[in-house]
Amino acid sequence: MSERSIGVTLLGCGVVGGGVVNILTQQRDLLRQRTGLTFDIRHIVVRDAGKHRGDLPVPLTTDAAAAIDDPGTQIVVELIGGTTTAGTHIERALKLGKPVVTANKSLLSARGGELFALARKHDTCIAFEASCGGGVPIVESLMKGLLANRIDALVGIVNGTCNVILTRMTRNGWTYDEALKEAQRLGFAEADPTLDVSGRDAAQKLALLASLAFNVGVAESDIHVEGIDTIQPTDIQFARDLGYVIKLLAIAERHVQGVGSKDPHHPGQAKPGEFLNLRVHPTLVHKDDVLAEVGGSFNAISVYGHALGHALFYGRGAGQMPTASAVVSDLLGVALGTTPLAFKQLRIFPDTTPRASVLPFHDLQSRYYLRLMVKDQPGVMGQVSQILGNHGISLSAILQRETDDGQNVPIVITTHRATEGPMRRALDQINALPTITPPTVCLRIIDQPKEFAGG
Ligand SMILES: NC(=O)c1ccc[n+]([C@@H]2O[C@H](COP(=O)([O-])OP(=O)(O)OC[C@H]3O[C@@H](n4cnc5c(N)ncnc54)[C@H](OP(=O)(O)O)[C@@H]3O)[C@@H](O)[C@H]2O)c1
């Protein structure tokens, strides 16, 4: 068995880059024993070399071009983040035929197709395990372990920040603002948390995962996105009373449509055929569902394969060492030759697949949770049920609590499966009633696994 040393340039040595240096230096012997490979860190590129302290194997540099161009650099690891500088450096490496390992979901969800094509043109590859689910080996699984399956659905908690916030709101009874402040204090949320709490980060990851799972090109803009910043403690409590937990879920589901849309207001849009239903939104998950137990910064991704059935991938979705674990496993895959081979052969990357046919969001079918603030007077519920009935929506449960002011009473309704378009129009009519104080809260409910198994 041959032994080889591989020259690596690290672009970025922050949270994740620091973890990669740690594993490559501290676990050098273990990696060599297991694989016959040692990684020789040739350059570490940062923005400001002066601010770094600590024990690093090579002096820091700000000259990315020289580091990438160095003939001794065989693999480039991009851990800068963002789409501009990182994109330029990745292009440079690929044009030299050097493989790139990256954790950058923003860049890949925006320009993945183009960069994958560039890699292919120069007979090299991009590895990106750490871009989705941190340390959870979901990309590798979709590229290998699950390949024999037609994937019917992928349902994931893929944003640790949102999960930390919702977990605190659920377990401690905190408001969104209290939970966000605590998440920021503990380093789970950025000073500007918009990318995370808006659901966009989860959508970027879903775009990448859905592309691999369904072998179609998915863009972030294909995904319906709702964030968690409007979730109120009262909805968490009502959900709990009904036996549910609220989670931010990223969902991609294969949808086989028959003879056209059931929504008479959009008859032309939904064609028969196979569509992807793509969405990120706060969701009521039954308390017995495995996803309900996924707390704090953990991620979990349920995958439904036609042969395997339901499988769950669970682990740390972010943080220094879990993310570095995924980056180093990519380095090994590239150096061992398995990743370049898969990249060359598989037709699952966005530059090798057709664009997804996306199910229009108004054709989504789901169960719903509605919270209405109604004037405490007779007949209101009759009006509300009538409107829902007129749109073909049938009620599953109704929950009412008394309030102090005696004026407005929260009423929670759960429905049987209904279609999004009619639900939206029913809500417009309900919100216009003089007895209702808008807006009515509308969240979706999922029933794993029965809703997603088989399709
Ligand atoms: N943190 C996580 O838990 C996590 C999880 C999954 C994926 N990721 C992804 O991993 C990547 C890195 O994240 P991170 O948390 O490690 O970021 P970070 O801590 O902010 O580190 C970024 C590094 O990039 C360097 N850098 C920034 N701009 C640069 C430029 N123009 N030229 C050269 N170097 C530059 C910084 O240099 P200075 O040190 O001099 O500022 C720093 O070393 C991102 O794509 C992120 O989305 C992170």
The ligand as an SDF file (V2000), in Angstrom:
LIG
                    3D

 48 52  0  0  0  0  0  0  0  0999 V2000
  -19.1800   28.0890   11.0690 N   0  0  0  0  0  0  0  0  0  0  0  0
  -19.9040   27.0090   10.8390 C   0  0  0  0  0  0  0  0  0  0  0  0
  -20.3540   26.3330   11.7680 O   0  0  0  0  0  0  0  0  0  0  0  0
  -20.1480   26.5750    9.4230 C   0  0  0  0  0  0  0  0  0  0  0  0
  -20.9280   25.4240    9.1800 C   0  0  0  0  0  0  0  0  0  0  0  0
  -21.1250   24.9870    7.8840 C   0  0  0  0  0  0  0  0  0  0  0  0
  -20.6080   25.7140    6.8400 C   0  0  0  0  0  0  0  0  0  0  0  0
  -19.8900   26.8560    7.0840 N   0  0  0  0  0  0  0  0  0  0  0  0
  -19.3450   27.5880    5.9540 C   0  0  0  0  0  0  0  0  0  0  0  0
  -17.9200   27.5750    6.0440 O   0  0  0  0  0  0  0  0  0  0  0  0
  -17.3860   28.7620    5.4730 C   0  0  0  0  0  0  0  0  0  0  0  0
  -16.4740   29.4230    6.4850 C   0  0  0  0  0  0  0  0  0  0  0  0
  -17.2250   29.7460    7.6280 O   0  0  0  0  0  0  0  0  0  0  0  0
  -16.5220   30.2130    9.0040 P   0  0  0  0  0  0  0  0  0  0  0  0
  -17.5900   30.1690   10.0180 O   0  0  0  0  0  0  0  0  0  0  0  0
  -15.2660   29.4610    9.2240 O   0  0  0  0  0  0  0  0  0  0  0  0
  -16.1820   31.7410    8.6640 O   0  0  0  0  0  0  0  0  0  0  0  0
  -15.2470   32.7230    9.4940 P   0  0  0  0  0  0  0  0  0  0  0  0
  -15.0190   32.2330   10.8530 O   0  0  0  0  0  0  0  0  0  0  0  0
  -15.7970   34.0900    9.3020 O   0  0  0  0  0  0  0  0  0  0  0  0
  -13.8380   32.6370    8.7190 O   0  0  0  0  0  0  0  0  0  0  0  0
  -13.6520   33.1810    7.4510 C   0  0  0  0  0  0  0  0  0  0  0  0
  -12.1670   33.1550    7.1140 C   0  0  0  0  0  0  0  0  0  0  0  0
  -12.0110   33.6460    5.7880 O   0  0  0  0  0  0  0  0  0  0  0  0
  -11.0370   34.6790    5.7880 C   0  0  0  0  0  0  0  0  0  0  0  0
  -11.3750   35.6840    4.7860 N   0  0  0  0  0  0  0  0  0  0  0  0
  -12.4810   36.4710    4.7440 C   0  0  0  0  0  0  0  0  0  0  0  0
  -12.4340   37.2610    3.6550 N   0  0  0  0  0  0  0  0  0  0  0  0
  -11.2840   36.9590    3.0180 C   0  0  0  0  0  0  0  0  0  0  0  0
  -10.6580   37.4450    1.8510 C   0  0  0  0  0  0  0  0  0  0  0  0
  -11.1950   38.4220    1.1130 N   0  0  0  0  0  0  0  0  0  0  0  0
   -9.4640   36.9230    1.4880 N   0  0  0  0  0  0  0  0  0  0  0  0
   -8.8790   35.9560    2.2310 C   0  0  0  0  0  0  0  0  0  0  0  0
   -9.4350   35.4450    3.3680 N   0  0  0  0  0  0  0  0  0  0  0  0
  -10.6040   35.9540    3.7430 C   0  0  0  0  0  0  0  0  0  0  0  0
  -11.0730   35.2730    7.1710 C   0  0  0  0  0  0  0  0  0  0  0  0
   -9.8370   35.9220    7.4020 O   0  0  0  0  0  0  0  0  0  0  0  0
   -9.5470   36.6710    8.7950 P   0  0  0  0  0  0  0  0  0  0  0  0
   -9.4120   35.5490    9.7840 O   0  0  0  0  0  0  0  0  0  0  0  0
   -8.2610   37.3840    8.5840 O   0  0  0  0  0  0  0  0  0  0  0  0
  -10.7180   37.5500    9.0330 O   0  0  0  0  0  0  0  0  0  0  0  0
  -11.2920   34.0390    8.0270 C   0  0  0  0  0  0  0  0  0  0  0  0
  -10.1000   33.3930    8.3030 O   0  0  0  0  0  0  0  0  0  0  0  0
  -18.6030   29.5880    5.0300 C   0  0  0  0  0  0  0  0  0  0  0  0
  -18.8920   29.3340    3.6750 O   0  0  0  0  0  0  0  0  0  0  0  0
  -19.7200   29.0520    5.9010 C   0  0  0  0  0  0  0  0  0  0  0  0
  -21.0100   29.2100    5.3270 O   0  0  0  0  0  0  0  0  0  0  0  0
  -19.6400   27.2970    8.3480 C   0  0  0  0  0  0  0  0  0  0  0  0
  1  2  1  0
  2  3  2  0
  2  4  1  0
  4  5  1  0
  4 48  2  0
  5  6  2  0
  6  7  1  0
  7  8  2  0
  8  9  1  0
  8 48  1  0
  9 10  1  0
  9 46  1  0
 10 11  1  0
 11 12  1  0
 11 44  1  0
 12 13  1  0
 13 14  1  0
 14 15  2  0
 14 16  1  0
 14 17  1  0
 17 18  1  0
 18 19  2  0
 18 20  1  0
 18 21  1  0
 21 22  1  0
 22 23  1  0
 23 24  1  0
 23 42  1  0
 24 25  1  0
 25 26  1  0
 25 36  1  0
 26 27  1  0
 26 35  1  0
 27 28  2  0
 28 29  1  0
 29 30  1  0
 29 35  2  0
 30 31  1  0
 30 32  2  0
 32 33  1  0
 33 34  2  0
 34 35  1  0
 36 37  1  0
 36 42  1  0
 37 38  1  0
 38 39  2  0
 38 40  1  0
 38 41  1  0
 42 43  1  0
 44 45  1  0
 44 46  1  0
 46 47  1  0
M  CHG  2   8   1  16  -1
M  END
$$$$
